[in-house]
Amino acid sequence: MTVVAMSRKEIDRMHVLRDLNAQRITINEAALLMRLTRRQVFRLAKHYRQDGPAALASQRRSRPSNRSHPAAVRTEALALIRATYADFGPTLAAEKLALHHGLRLGVETLRQWMLADGIWKDRKPRLARVHQPRYRRPCMGELIQIDGSDHRWFESRGPRCTLLAFVDDATSRIMHARFVPTESTFDYFTATRAYLERYGKPVAFYADKHAIFRVNSKEAKGGDGMTQFGRALDELTIEIICASAPQSKGRVERCFGTLQDRLVKELRLASIDTPEAGNAFLPGFLEAHNARFAKAPFSDRNAHRPLNEQDNLDEVFAWREERTVTQSLTLQYDQTLFILEPNEVTRPLARQRVTVFDDPDGRLAIKHKGRELPYQVFDRRQQVNQVAVVENKRLGPVLAYIAERQKELDMSRSRRAPRRRGQAAGLFKAG
């Protein structure tokens, strides 16, 4: 008994030819059913009478394609993938093989080879979407999605850090990106300022409900209800929109999904292992990435507005807090005591409110109605050292011990990150 492998089309033709041999249908009816000419029907009927159903089976079945690549090419491609691109997807692996090794292979061909060799696995079927789609904004600069992704960008070669990204909603173009230690207000200040100096002011930023962007505490009382970042954008007339779900800002979320695959591997190929080197590498990578994935906007109009003379970015992107000056012309900020130098300007400020400007680069200024006030930092160690020189045989050793303990305490404090840098505890994420 011989088993003949036949397709559905070949089985249907066999039934038609069987009815034709039994004279249940005519030649014209058989040609109409098989969508062939009369001459082709006569030819198939003759072979069917001589050889039976096997005559209808394709002779190319189970044979290699005439357009298939040589076995040596497949072996070379899979060897290169295993050695260098083991965790690359078929699309990215095909790009790298063509760019660096001169092997130009189809993505589907390479995918089938990787599946058969066990290098690549099909993704699990995804659940049906439940979020309604949203149209892109018509022009560039109308809506910029911002977010940060904490990831092992340098794998085991370097420290874990966060990548801040600014993605244009109209084009999916990554406008700006920067590696930072953590997702903090000061890091957003620095990245946003670089964005504005390059492109100008967009109409709105689209972010999540992180405490950097909005006040989340229901118990919060007083103030204007703005975070430090929200206050900075308000002064620049830039709207801040907080999304209710990650799917609402899907462009930046999908962008990070792509970057966590492609950027990590590009950094590996370039042997980059520090955030500083990564920031130097990003401009060239983003240019190639945008050329590959960016979309054309519906409108050619650019909604970015240029910065003007009233936009003082030094003051806008500074952490601001108000303090009340005491009768002794002192105030406390960030666990530090500041003494205003007594003069005709500062003496009337007792019991008055002043503003402390803390810049991301570490500079600190105290201002009243826009005027900067001279000050000095009160050093408690200097006070202890002055007391320790009192000529008293019994008091001297005690004060020396106190001074030493005070020095050890101050050194332990200096080893700890000050509050404005204490991002791990989330103090500065509160905005």
NORJOSUL-V551104 format. One record per residue. N is the residue number from 1. RES is the residue in three letters. PSI is psi in whole degrees, -180 to 180 (999 if undefined). Layout:
# NORJOSUL-V551104
n = <N/N>
res = <RES/RES>
psi = <PSI/PSI>
This chain:
# NORJOSUL-V551104
n = <1/2/3/4/5/6/7/8/9/10/11/12/13/14/15/16/17/18/19/20/21/22/23/24/25/26/27/28/29/30/31/32/33/34/35/36/37/38/39/40/41/42/43/44/45/46/47/48/49/50/51/52/53/54/55/56/57/58/59/60/61/62/63/64/65/66/67/68/69/70/71/72/73/74/75/76/77/78/79/80/81/82/83/84/85/86/87/88/89/90/91/92/93/94/95/96/97/98/99/100/101/102/103/104/105/106/107/108/109/110/111/112/113/114/115/116/117/118/119/120/121/122/123/124/125/126/127/128/129/130/131/132/133/134/135/136/137/138/139/140/141/142/143/144/145/146/147/148/149/150/151/152/153/154/155/156/157/158/159/160/161/162/163/164/165/166/167/168/169/170/171/172/173/174/175/176/177/178/179/180/181/182/183/184/185/186/187/188/189/190/191/192/193/194/195/196/197/198/199/200/201/202/203/204/205/206/207/208/209/210/211/212/213/214/215/216/217/218/219/220/221/222/223/224/225/226/227/228/229/230/231/232/233/234/235/236/237/238/239/240/241/242/243/244/245/246/247/248/249/250/251/252/253/254/255/256/257/258/259/260/261/262/263/264/265/266/267/268/269/270/271/272/273/274/275/276/277/278/279/280/281/282/283/284/285/286/287/288/289/290/291/292/293/294/295/296/297/298/299/300/301/302/303/304/305/306/307/308/309/310/311/312/313/314/315/316/317/318/319/320/321/322/323/324/325/326/327/328/329/330/331/332/333/334/335/336/337/338/339/340/341/342/343/344/345/346/347/348/349/350/351/352/353/354/355/356/357/358/359/360/361/362/363/364/365/366/367/368/369/370/371/372/373/374/375/376/377/378/379/380/381/382/383/384/385/386/387/388/389/390/391/392/393/394/395/396/397/398/399/400/401/402/403/404/405/406/407/408/409/410/411/412/413/414/415/416/417/418/419/420/421/422/423/424/425/426/427/428/429/430/431>
res = <MET/THR/VAL/VAL/ALA/MET/SER/ARG/LYS/GLU/ILE/ASP/ARG/MET/HIS/VAL/LEU/ARG/ASP/LEU/ASN/ALA/GLN/ARG/ILE/THR/ILE/ASN/GLU/ALA/ALA/LEU/LEU/MET/ARG/LEU/THR/ARG/ARG/GLN/VAL/PHE/ARG/LEU/ALA/LYS/HIS/TYR/ARG/GLN/ASP/GLY/PRO/ALA/ALA/LEU/ALA/SER/GLN/ARG/ARG/SER/ARG/PRO/SER/ASN/ARG/SER/HIS/PRO/ALA/ALA/VAL/ARG/THR/GLU/ALA/LEU/ALA/LEU/ILE/ARG/ALA/THR/TYR/ALA/ASP/PHE/GLY/PRO/THR/LEU/ALA/ALA/GLU/LYS/LEU/ALA/LEU/HIS/HIS/GLY/LEU/ARG/LEU/GLY/VAL/GLU/THR/LEU/ARG/GLN/TRP/MET/LEU/ALA/ASP/GLY/ILE/TRP/LYS/ASP/ARG/LYS/PRO/ARG/LEU/ALA/ARG/VAL/HIS/GLN/PRO/ARG/TYR/ARG/ARG/PRO/CYS/MET/GLY/GLU/LEU/ILE/GLN/ILE/ASP/GLY/SER/ASP/HIS/ARG/TRP/PHE/GLU/SER/ARG/GLY/PRO/ARG/CYS/THR/LEU/LEU/ALA/PHE/VAL/ASP/ASP/ALA/THR/SER/ARG/ILE/MET/HIS/ALA/ARG/PHE/VAL/PRO/THR/GLU/SER/THR/PHE/ASP/TYR/PHE/THR/ALA/THR/ARG/ALA/TYR/LEU/GLU/ARG/TYR/GLY/LYS/PRO/VAL/ALA/PHE/TYR/ALA/ASP/LYS/HIS/ALA/ILE/PHE/ARG/VAL/ASN/SER/LYS/GLU/ALA/LYS/GLY/GLY/ASP/GLY/MET/THR/GLN/PHE/GLY/ARG/ALA/LEU/ASP/GLU/LEU/THR/ILE/GLU/ILE/ILE/CYS/ALA/SER/ALA/PRO/GLN/SER/LYS/GLY/ARG/VAL/GLU/ARG/CYS/PHE/GLY/THR/LEU/GLN/ASP/ARG/LEU/VAL/LYS/GLU/LEU/ARG/LEU/ALA/SER/ILE/ASP/THR/PRO/GLU/ALA/GLY/ASN/ALA/PHE/LEU/PRO/GLY/PHE/LEU/GLU/ALA/HIS/ASN/ALA/ARG/PHE/ALA/LYS/ALA/PRO/PHE/SER/ASP/ARG/ASN/ALA/HIS/ARG/PRO/LEU/ASN/GLU/GLN/ASP/ASN/LEU/ASP/GLU/VAL/PHE/ALA/TRP/ARG/GLU/GLU/ARG/THR/VAL/THR/GLN/SER/LEU/THR/LEU/GLN/TYR/ASP/GLN/THR/LEU/PHE/ILE/LEU/GLU/PRO/ASN/GLU/VAL/THR/ARG/PRO/LEU/ALA/ARG/GLN/ARG/VAL/THR/VAL/PHE/ASP/ASP/PRO/ASP/GLY/ARG/LEU/ALA/ILE/LYS/HIS/LYS/GLY/ARG/GLU/LEU/PRO/TYR/GLN/VAL/PHE/ASP/ARG/ARG/GLN/GLN/VAL/ASN/GLN/VAL/ALA/VAL/VAL/GLU/ASN/LYS/ARG/LEU/GLY/PRO/VAL/LEU/ALA/TYR/ILE/ALA/GLU/ARG/GLN/LYS/GLU/LEU/ASP/MET/SER/ARG/SER/ARG/ARG/ALA/PRO/ARG/ARG/ARG/GLY/GLN/ALA/ALA/GLY/LEU/PHE/LYS/ALA/GLY>
psi = <127/131/124/123/123/149/173/-38/-42/-36/-40/-40/-37/-41/-40/-44/-34/-41/-32/-42/-34/2/31/-21/165/174/-44/-40/-40/-42/-39/-41/-39/-5/47/170/166/-39/-42/-34/-43/-42/-48/-38/-38/-47/-34/-39/-31/-47/-6/-159/-27/-23/-21/-16/142/134/-11/-7/138/11/150/149/147/-18/6/151/151/153/-31/-36/-43/-43/-42/-43/-45/-34/-42/-39/-44/-34/-39/-34/43/-35/18/147/166/-39/-50/-38/-39/-39/-44/-37/-38/-37/-42/-19/-1/16/106/104/149/146/-42/-37/-46/-36/-43/-39/-44/-36/-46/-31/-3/12/-34/145/143/145/151/147/134/151/157/143/141/-5/134/139/155/135/148/154/148/-31/158/140/-3/-35/122/119/130/144/169/147/114/119/161/73/-31/16/-132/1/-26/-177/156/136/-177/140/118/133/142/112/127/130/-32/-29/-8/20/133/103/-36/146/152/136/130/160/-48/169/91/168/-45/-37/-38/-35/-50/-45/-41/-38/-42/-38/-47/-38/-25/-44/-23/-170/122/172/-42/151/141/114/-179/-167/30/150/-13/-33/-22/158/115/-17/124/-22/-1/128/147/178/-176/7/10/147/172/-41/-41/-38/-40/-44/-35/-39/-26/7/45/126/145/123/129/120/150/-21/154/-31/-23/-32/54/-25/-44/-32/-45/-31/-45/-35/-40/-42/-37/-16/-58/-47/-40/-41/-35/-40/-36/-45/-31/1/42/132/10/151/-35/-47/-34/-41/-33/-27/-25/-44/-46/-40/-43/-35/-45/-38/-45/-35/-28/-38/-16/148/158/136/159/-31/145/-5/137/118/-2/139/138/152/146/-179/-26/-13/87/95/-26/-41/-35/-49/56/143/124/135/141/145/154/128/134/176/-29/15/43/160/157/134/134/45/26/141/127/138/121/136/125/123/-174/-18/-42/-27/-41/-2/3/132/17/159/133/165/132/125/114/107/154/-27/4/-11/147/134/147/123/151/114/43/-6/129/136/138/143/169/154/132/120/112/-27/-37/-37/-44/-40/-36/-38/-30/-16/5/132/87/119/-34/-37/-28/-55/-36/-46/-33/-41/-41/-42/-40/-42/-40/-39/-44/-39/-43/-36/-40/-35/-38/-29/-29/145/134/169/-39/-19/-2/68/-22/-34/-3/12/-35/-2/-14/-10/999>
